[in-house]
């Protein structure tokens, strides 16, 4: 499948990562791990990244915020 996508000039890695992020936001990480060939721990890490809020970023960008 990767070769077919590459033949058509489609970005395989970014498409895979986007699909994985979408999957871990709607399904339990343990369910997502197998189809994406990930360990359950890595799938859990992706789930945390995908569900991370912007509050840390916004706090860092706000002048005078601690």
Backbone bond lengths (Angstrom), bond angles and torsions (degrees), N, CA, C in turn:
res aa  C-N    CA-C-N  psi(-1)  N-CA   C-N-CA  omega(-1)  CA-C   N-CA-C  phi
1 X - - - 1.437 - - 1.522 110.91 -
2 X 1.340 116.86 -41.01 1.460 119.73 179.78 1.523 111.61 -57.72
3 X 1.324 115.72 -42.36 1.467 119.03 -179.19 1.515 111.81 -62.83
4 X 1.315 117.42 -40.09 1.454 121.29 179.28 1.531 110.71 -63.79
5 X 1.315 116.51 -42.72 1.461 119.92 177.79 1.525 110.82 -63.75
6 X 1.328 116.70 -42.83 1.467 120.40 179.50 1.524 111.43 -64.33
7 X 1.322 117.44 -37.68 1.471 120.80 179.09 1.519 111.33 -58.66
8 X 1.306 116.39 -30.82 1.459 121.06 -179.07 1.527 112.29 -95.77
9 X 1.335 115.92 10.07 1.443 120.91 176.12 1.512 115.45 73.62
10 X 1.335 116.98 22.69 1.458 120.81 -179.56 1.531 110.75 -90.43
11 X 1.315 117.86 139.88 1.467 121.54 -178.60 1.531 111.06 -75.07
12 X 1.294 116.98 103.69 1.461 122.09 -173.45 1.526 112.50 -67.20
13 X 1.317 117.40 -49.57 1.464 119.90 -175.60 1.522 111.49 -64.88
14 X 1.311 117.30 -45.94 1.463 118.36 -179.01 1.531 111.14 -67.35
15 X 1.326 117.36 -34.39 1.467 120.34 177.12 1.528 110.31 -66.34
16 X 1.328 116.83 -41.47 1.470 121.07 178.52 1.521 110.39 -63.37
17 X 1.340 116.32 -45.43 1.459 120.08 -178.90 1.526 111.07 -64.55
18 X 1.307 117.67 -40.18 1.462 121.14 177.87 1.523 110.40 -62.74
19 X 1.321 116.47 -44.18 1.467 120.55 178.47 1.528 110.93 -62.97
20 X 1.326 116.40 -39.87 1.458 120.02 -179.31 1.530 110.59 -67.52
21 X 1.320 117.79 -42.71 1.466 120.34 178.43 1.521 110.47 -62.26
22 X 1.313 116.53 -42.94 1.469 120.12 177.91 1.526 110.19 -61.91
23 X 1.322 116.39 -40.96 1.464 120.39 -178.32 1.526 111.59 -66.09
24 X 1.337 117.80 -44.16 1.468 119.27 -176.80 1.524 112.89 -74.21
25 X 1.325 117.75 -13.82 1.461 118.58 175.19 1.522 111.84 -85.27
26 X 1.334 117.00 -15.71 1.465 120.00 -178.65 1.523 113.73 -115.16
27 X 1.319 117.72 -17.16 1.467 122.58 -178.45 1.519 110.20 -126.60
28 X 1.322 117.39 156.88 1.467 119.42 174.83 1.532 110.29 -62.87
29 X 1.323 117.88 141.47 1.473 120.79 -178.96 1.520 113.66 -54.66
30 X 1.324 118.14 -35.08 1.466 120.02 -179.76 1.525 111.57 -62.72
31 X 1.320 117.29 -31.47 1.461 121.80 178.13 1.524 110.37 -73.45
32 X 1.312 116.90 -34.59 1.461 122.35 -177.07 1.537 111.35 -78.04
33 X 1.312 117.26 -27.14 1.461 121.48 -173.93 1.523 113.34 -56.36
34 X 1.302 118.04 -48.91 1.470 120.74 -174.57 1.537 113.55 -65.42
35 X 1.319 120.71 -51.64 1.465 119.26 -178.68 1.526 113.84 -61.41
36 X 1.328 117.06 -28.03 1.459 120.24 179.90 1.524 112.23 -97.13
37 X 1.329 116.67 7.05 1.456 123.36 178.20 1.531 111.16 55.98
38 X 1.332 115.87 48.93 1.462 122.75 179.23 1.518 109.90 -116.23
39 X 1.318 115.54 156.00 1.454 118.38 170.60 1.526 107.34 -75.55
40 X 1.322 117.72 154.80 1.463 119.49 177.43 1.531 112.90 -56.65
41 X 1.325 117.54 -35.48 1.468 120.73 179.62 1.527 111.37 -65.43
42 X 1.316 117.34 -41.88 1.468 121.25 178.72 1.524 110.04 -67.49
43 X 1.313 117.55 -40.04 1.464 120.53 177.40 1.525 110.14 -62.36
44 X 1.325 117.33 -38.34 1.466 121.28 176.43 1.524 111.01 -64.18
45 X 1.316 117.11 -40.18 1.470 121.06 177.38 1.518 110.64 -62.35
46 X 1.327 117.56 -44.33 1.467 121.39 177.25 1.526 110.31 -60.94
47 X 1.319 117.06 -38.61 1.465 120.68 179.56 1.523 110.38 -63.89
48 X 1.330 116.32 -40.69 1.469 119.14 177.71 1.522 110.60 -64.30
49 X 1.336 117.56 -42.81 1.466 120.56 177.77 1.528 110.84 -62.41
50 X 1.296 116.30 -42.65 1.466 120.54 -176.98 1.519 111.83 -67.77
51 X 1.314 117.35 -32.02 1.461 121.12 -177.78 1.524 112.65 -95.65
52 X 1.322 116.90 1.83 1.457 120.43 -179.66 1.523 109.38 -64.84
53 X 1.303 115.42 136.75 1.458 119.28 -179.16 1.530 109.95 -89.36
54 X 1.294 115.18 171.05 1.462 121.71 179.21 1.523 111.48 -87.36
55 X 1.318 119.34 2.97 1.462 120.35 -174.29 1.524 112.23 -62.03
56 X 1.329 118.24 -38.11 1.465 120.54 178.93 1.524 110.51 -64.91
57 X 1.310 115.67 -43.39 1.463 120.77 179.33 1.530 110.35 -63.61
58 X 1.314 116.38 -47.74 1.465 120.04 -178.37 1.519 111.52 -64.15
59 X 1.314 117.42 -38.83 1.453 120.64 178.58 1.526 110.73 -63.27
60 X 1.310 117.13 -38.79 1.462 121.28 179.69 1.533 110.90 -69.53
61 X 1.308 117.73 -29.61 1.456 121.81 -178.36 1.528 113.30 -85.65
62 X 1.321 117.80 -15.89 1.460 121.51 -177.40 1.526 109.42 -81.98
63 X 1.339 117.23 122.40 1.472 119.24 178.82 1.532 110.58 -60.32
64 X 1.325 115.69 134.76 1.457 120.90 177.53 1.518 114.45 81.01
65 X 1.321 117.65 -1.53 1.469 120.04 179.08 1.523 109.57 -76.98
66 X 1.295 115.75 149.44 1.464 119.57 178.36 1.492 110.75 -108.30
